[in-house]
Amino acid sequence: MNKLENTCVSYDTTLRNALALLDKNEFKILLLLAPDGKLERTVTDGDIRRLLLSGTDLDGSLLSLPESEPIVVSIDESESRVLNLMDTHQVNHIPVIGAGEIVEDIYLRSNIQTRIQLSIPHMGSFERQYVEEAFDTNWIAPLGPNVDAFEVELAAEVGIGHAAAVNSGTAAIHLALVLLDVKQGDIVFCSSYTFAASANPILYQGATPVFIDADLETWNMSPQALERALLNAESTGQLPKAVIVVNIYGQSADMDVILDLCDRYEIPVIEDAAESLGATYKGKASGTLAHIGIYSFNGNKIITTSGGGMLVSNDGELVEKARFLATQARDNAPYYLHTQLGYNYRMSNVLAGIGRGQLRVLHERVNQRRTIFSRYEKGLSDIPGLSFMPEASYGRGNRWLSCCLLDSNRNNSTLDSLLSKLAQKSIEARYSWRPMHRQPIYNGAKYFEHEEGNSVSDLLFNNVLCLPSASSMTEQEQERVIETIRIELLENKRDE
């Protein structure tokens, strides 16, 4: 909060001087104090204008002001409660009263109603030095020392043999499909409960997607649905060329079971760990369990390069081929020679510098996101009909986003009404992923439910809300989110 310079006046202050003080102070209000220092009322330019219109001279005093009970809050009042008072009384400022009933500060709507965003980049103290190195050495174009180092450092961090830095997680998935020789007419199984970037590269290759449901224990690919889909594919002689498993909201799928199912049919698995860097599965890093792993460094991810991704594998030849394809598949020749189709997918040396700095604070960012999740759980779990994404016993999620599930059978609020209330408070929250089998672009695609007649992906989409989760989020900002949700849901709880 801010200092109280140029805000305090008494009854003998002239209107002329009051206007001059209003012009100087950042609050644009004055505090009219009694001789003992206690607050009598606040004074705005509107109050002074009304005095002038009533005939008071500019050199007249504030003594003519009518009595007005000031709206105040205590020093330990929550920001969300302050905002509710502002809304109720239609004011943009509220004085803060401390010991001895003396004003210690002023809450301004503009200061506490800044927009709380879902998941924004959180820069540290290391990124700048790597970026400056790129500028100092003029390595601004794609590729360079930062790209090479970022690949080595990321591979070492997650405990895998090789990594290729590219310009997006989507590009990495596309390259993985190319490397696995997925082509027109092939079938690829993919998680349905995910973002479109997981599935769109299947269409890039002219292949046909088949979508697999989630389960309620992990919100990730259901091994039960996958097994049924594989049995069906075997019976029709149309086994998939690959399976894309997506780790949703920072938690790994049950990879041992999924890999065992795919190994029976010798089907390679792509582990889309775009959201789960820093998470673990049975002590191993998420993204390193399948033949090919994928990470994303998009602006909203747990660490970011602004835009970027990484393809990882223990197969060195495969990763080297990924680099080749991502650099326009330029053959080793004294001139430009291309014998196969390539792509412009490599990462910029400048952005890789940001990634190197971000990677150094990965564990700190994971702990910060997990702390945010824990605060939400503590502050909201007693509300009827509200629960949170479970953490599977086999691993530790990074809690990239904190997600809650609203049971409309136990609470009269809906996702729509809750989102609307949060938006009114300048809080960004979102629906969860609309399943791929519900996307118009994939209309008619095969879909295997967790159980016949039980689509977990649809249930999650209809009932899950993603809450602000940026690792830079303050406790005060989170308290604003929690209190807004509590007020909305407790007012609408159903009698039990």
N, C-alpha and C positions, 0 to 999 in steps of 0.2 A: 504494500500500500504506500501512500504518498505523504509527504510532509504537509503541515498546515500553514505554510507561509501565506501571508496576505489573505487570510480567510476570516480572522476574528475581528468583530466590531462590537460596539456597545450602543446603548440607546442614544447617546449624544453624538454619535458619528453622523456627519452630514451626508445627504444624498450624493453630493458631488464626490466626496471622498469614498463613499461606498461603491459608486460606479467605477472609480479609478482602481479600487482594490479588486473588483470583479474582473476588470480588464487584465489584471496582472496574474491572478491565481488560476491554476490549471483546473480547478474543480468547477469554476463558474457558478459558485454559490458562496454565501457568507454565513458565518456562524455568529448569531447574536447572543452574546454572553452576559449573564448577570454579574454583578460586582464580585460574587464569590467564585466566578469562573464556570458556573454551571450553564448548560445550554438552555436558552429561552425558546429559540426557534431558529429556523434557517431563513435566509433572505436570498431571493433570486432577482434577476433583472426585471422579471415580470412584477414582482412586489414593488420595486422602486418605480416602475412605469405607472403602476396604479396610484402610487402616492403623488406622482407628478400630475396625473390626470385629475386627481381630487383637489389640487390646488396647492400642495406643498411645494415650497421653493427649493431650488437646488442646494441652497445653503441651509435649508431646514434639516432637522434631525430625523432619525428613525423612530423617534418616540411615538409618532402617529401610527406606526404599524399595528394592526390588530393582533390580539393574542392568537397563537396557533401552536397546538401541541405538536412538538417535533416527533417524527418517526425515527427511532434509533434502534440500534442493535448492540448486543454485548460483544466484547472483543473476541469471544470464543464461538461466535455464531458461524454456521457453515455458509459458504458462498451460495449454495443452492437455496437455502432459506432466505438469504438476503435478496436474491433474485425474485423469489416468490413475493416478498414484501414489496419490492419495487413494482412488480406487475399489479399487485392488488391495489396499491395506492397511486399508481401511474406517476411514479417519480423515477428519476435517473440517478439519484444520489441519496445515501443514507449515512449519517454520522455514526461513528463507533464509540461507544461509551466504555471507559475503563474504570479504574479505581477512583472513588470519590466522585463518581458521576461526571467526570471530566472527559471532554471529547479528546480522543487519542488519534483518530484518523477518520477518513471518509471513504466509504465504498462508492465507486463510480460504476455504473452499468457498463460503460465502454471498457473498463479494465477487467471486469470479471465475466463478461459475456462474450469473450473472444471465442471463436469457433473451436470446438474440440473435434479434431479430425480422427478418422478411424485408425490409420496406421501410416505415420509420416516418417521420412528419413530422420535418423538420429546421428548427426555427425560427431566425431570424437576429436582428439587432439593429434592423431597420427596421419590422417588423410592428406592434409595440406603438404606435408613434406614430400610425399611421393609424387603428388601432382606437380609441385614446384620442380622436382627433379626432371619430370617429363618436359616442362617448359625450358628449364636451364639447358637441357641436352638436345632440345628441339625434337624430341620423340613425341610428336603430336599425332602423327598418322597412325592408322591401325598397326598393331603389333609393336614390339619393342621390349625393353628390359622389364618393365612393370608387368606386362602380360606373361612373360616367361616366369618371373618370380611368383606371380599370383597363382599360376598353375601348380608350381612346386609347393607353395605354402598351403594352398587349399588341399592338395592331395595328402600332405603330411598331417594337416589338421584332422581330416576324417579317416586317415589310415588306409589309403588306397594307393595303388601303384602309379596311376597316370591320370592326367586331367587336361582338357582342352577348353580354353576360355572362348566363349562366343558372345554374340551381341544380344541374346535373349534365351530364356529357358525354352521358349517355343522352337527356336532354331536348333537347340540341343536335342529336343525330342524328334524333330524332323530328321536330323542327321542320324540319330539312333535307328530310325526306321529305314533310312537309306542303307546304313551299314548292315542291317539285318536282311537286306534285299527284299524288303516289302515293296510290292509293285501292284499295278492295276490288276484287279480281280482277286487279290489276296484278302483275307479276313484278319482283322486285328481286334482283340478283346480290349476293352478299356473301362475303367471305373466310370460310372454314370454320375455320381455325386462329386462334381469337380467343375473347374473353370474350363471354358471352351478351348483354351490353349493346349490342354492335355489331349484333346481329341482331333482338333483341326488338322494337324499334320498327317493324320491317317488319310484324309481327303486329298492333301497335297500329293500323296503318292497314288491316288486313284484307287485306294483300297476301300474295303467296306468295314465300318465299325460295328461291333456288337457290344452292347453296354451291360455291365455287371453291377448289381445293386450293392448297397452298403449293409453293415450290420449295426445294431444299436450299441454294442459293446465298445466299438472303436470309431464308428462313423466312417470307416474305410471299407475297401472291397470285402464283400462277404465271401469267405472261403466256401460256404455252403452253396451260394449262388454260382460261384465260379465252377465248382465241381459239377453241378447240374448242367451248366453251359458246355463244359468240356465233354461230358457224356453225350449230350445232344449232338455236338459237333462231330464226335467220333461215329455216332450212328448214321450220320448223313454224309460222312466222308469229307467234311469241310472243316478240318482243324485249323485254328488260327496260326498265322505266321509269327505272331508275337502277342504278348499281353502287356498292357500298360497299367501298372498299379500306381495309384496316386495317394500320397500321404497327406491327408486333409488336416488343415488348421494346425500343422506342426506336430502331428502324431503319426508314428509309423503304423502301417498296416501289419497284420500278422504274417510276416514274410516267410517264416519257415514253412508254415502250412501251405501258403500260396506257391512257393517255390517247389515244394514236394509234389503238389498237384500238377504243375507245369512240367516238371522233370519227367513225370510218367509218360508224357507225350513228346518229350524233347522239344518243348516250346520255350524260346528265350523270353526273359522278362525284362522290361524297362521299368526301373523304379523312379517314378516322378516325385522327387523330393524337393520340388520347387518351394514348398512351404515349410519344410521340416529340417533345414540345415541347423545343426546343433542339437537335434533330438537323437535319442539312442534306442536301439532295439536289442535286448539281451546283451547289453554292453558294447555293441557295435554301433558305429555311426550310421544314422539314417542316410540312405542314398548309396550305401556301399554294399548292399546285400545281394543285388541282382547282377546280371552280366553287365548291364549298363545302368548308370545312375545319372540323374539330372538335377541340377540346382538352378534357381533363379535369383537374380540380384536386382529385380525390378524395384522401383522407388518405394513400394509399400512393404517390401520383405524385411526379414529380421536384420539382415545387413544388405546394403545396396551399393551398386555401382552406377546408379541412376537408371540404367538399363543394361542388362547383361545376363549371362548364364554360364553354366559349366557342364560339360559332359565328362563323366569319370568312369574308369574301369580298371581292372587289374590286367586287362589285355592290352599290352603296349602297342602292338601292331594296329589294333582297332582304333585306339585313340590317335595314333599318328595318321591313320587314314582320315579320321574325323577332321584333323587340322588341315589336311590336304584338300578335302572337299569344301571346307569352310573358307578356303582361300582361293576360290574360283577354280579348284582342281587344275592348277597350273603345273604341267609336267616339268621335270628337270631337263631343261634345254637352254641353249644360249639365246633363245627368242621365245616369244609367247606361244606355247604349244598346249593344246587342250584335247585330250582323247576321250574324256568323259565329262558329264555334266557336273559343274561345281556351283558354289553359292558364295555370296558375299556375307559371311556370317562371323568373321573374326572380331574379337573385342578390341576397342581402342586402347592405346597405351595410357592415355589420360584417365579413362574410366577404370582401368585395371589398377592404377595408383590409388584411386578411391577405395577399391575393393581390398587392397592390401592393408590400408589403414583400418577399414571396417573389420576385417578378419581378426585383427589383434584384440578387438573388444567383443568378439562373438559370445564368449561365455558370460561376460557381463550383461550383454543384451538379453541372452536367454534368461538369466536370473531376474532381470528387471521385468521381463514379460511374465514370468511365472509369479513374481510378487504381485503384479497387477491382477492376474487371474485369482490369486489367493484373496486379495482384498475384495474382489467382486463376490467370491464365494462367501466370505465372512459377512459381507454387508447385505447380501440378498437371498441367501439360501433358506431363510426362515419364511419366505413369502410363499403362500400356497400356490402350487401350479408352476413354480419356477425351479428349474434344475440346470446343471451345467454339463458340458461335454465331459464324459468320463475319461480318466487316464488308465490305459490298459496296464495290467500288472507286469507285462513283459518289457516295459521300457519307460523312458522319461521323455515327455513331449517338450517342445520349446515354447508352447502356448503362444504361437505367432499371433493368433487372434483369440480373444476370450469370447466364447459363444455360449449362449444360454438357450434353453428349450422351454417354451411357454405352452403349458397344457391348458387349452381353452375349456376343457371339461371342469377345471378347478378354478378358473379365473375368467371373469367376464371381459377382460381386456383382450384385444387382438394384436397381432403384430402391427397392423396398420395404425391402430390408435396409439400404440407405444412408440412407434417410429415418428408419428406426427408430434407427440408430446416432446420427444427428445429434440426433434427439429426446431420446435418452438423455442427451446433453450439453447439453440445453436450447438447442438451435439450431433455429430455424424454417427449414425449406426446404419446397418444394412441387413437386408435379407441374406440368408445363406445362399449357396450355389443352387440355382435352378438346374435340376438334373439334365444331363445331355439327352436322355431319351424324351424329354419334354421340350427340347429346343426345336423350333420350326425347321432349321436347317437339317436336322437329323430325323425328321418325320418319317416313320415307317421302319426305322432301324430296329433290329431285334434287341430285346431287353430281357434279362433274367433277374427276377425278383429274389430277394432273400428267401422268402417262402412263397408258395403259390398264393396269390391274393394279398400279400403283405409286402408292399414296396416301402422299404425303409427310407430310400432316397426321397420319395415324395413326402413322407411324414416329416423328415428333417427340413425340407424346403418350406413346408407349410407352417413349421413351428419354431424354427431356430432363428435367433437374432444375433448378429455379430456386433460386439460392443467395442468402443474405442480402446485401443490396446497399444498405442505407441510407447516405446520404451522411455521416451522423454516426457511422458505424461506425469503431471504432478499429482500429489495426493489430494490437493484441493480440487483439481479438475476431476479426478475420479470420484471424489465425494459428491460433486455436482451431478455426475451421471447416476450414481447410486441413489441419491435422494430423489431425483426426478423419477426414476423407475419405481422406487418404493411408494411414492405418493400415488402414482398412476395405478399400480397393481394392487396396493392395499385398499384403495378406494373402490376397486372393482372386484375384490375377492368374493367368491361364492360362499354362502353359508354351508358349513360341512356338518 
